[in-house]
């Protein structure tokens, strides 16, 4: 019975030792294990086995990004203005061994190195430059902190300037300067607007004159084309009329020839037509050469002129 009890006790002790030797590490967490006071290994996330009593977990590190707000620091600018600066640093542990043995408290070290780097950076800049170049301050601080924390197993992810506290008298002067600057910009913008309006009106007037000239030019072209078209149509009509008269005369002559009339009768009819024409207002009569030859004497021509110009 005693042996059974001893066995149970031994099994219980062994089970306790085994259970104590099992370590479950959460995700994004590591543990530093020391064996007899000396660094042995780093336990990663998951189930890990250590030797109880001999091995001991010295420290656990959270590998997620940490945010630490640095208390407001009073710094003096290059133009001797005392301002208060409040910062926030974002960092993560990249080497758990160095973060454990390289520095006793890396959070306090980050605060101290931030304050020192801030004074060095702000001291090189004037107030106006600080207010307009926060990104430069953040970049310079991050570079200094990266170099300083390289042996701490810590990486500075980002540095943010949360607040800049400016003395009230300086702030009042800046507000007056800003109001004057805004009024100046408003006057400049108004002058630019008036100038632009004048230019646009002049451009509109010029465009109107150009369009009017183009319209007048187009009207003159259309008038000329219309006159030309009218003249062409009139000339074409006259030509058609002359052609019709000539065709009618040709037909009449052909009809006379078919009737068998001789040359003397044709000449006589021609002179009858000339006599009728002479009764008009014309003072000059052109007699065809064939008609003169058909008469054979100038006496008949004289009679025609006597009829034309009676005394």
Secondary structure, 3 states (H helix, E strand, C coil): CHHHHHHHHHHHHHHHHHHHHEEEECCCEEEEEEECCEEEEEECCEEEECCCCCEEEEEEEECCCEEEEEEEEEEECCCCCEEEEEEEEEEEECCHHHHHHCCCCHHHHHHHHHHHHHHHHHCCCCHHHHHHCHHHHHHHHHHHHHHHCHHHCEEEEEEEEEEEECCHHHHHHHHHHHHHHHHHHHHHHHHHHHHHHHHHHHHHHHHHHHHHHHHHHHHHHHHHHHHHHHHHHHHHHHHHHHHHHHHHHHHHHHHHHHHCCCHHHHHHHHHHHHHHHHCCCCCCCCCCHHHHHHHCCCHHHHHHHHHHCCC
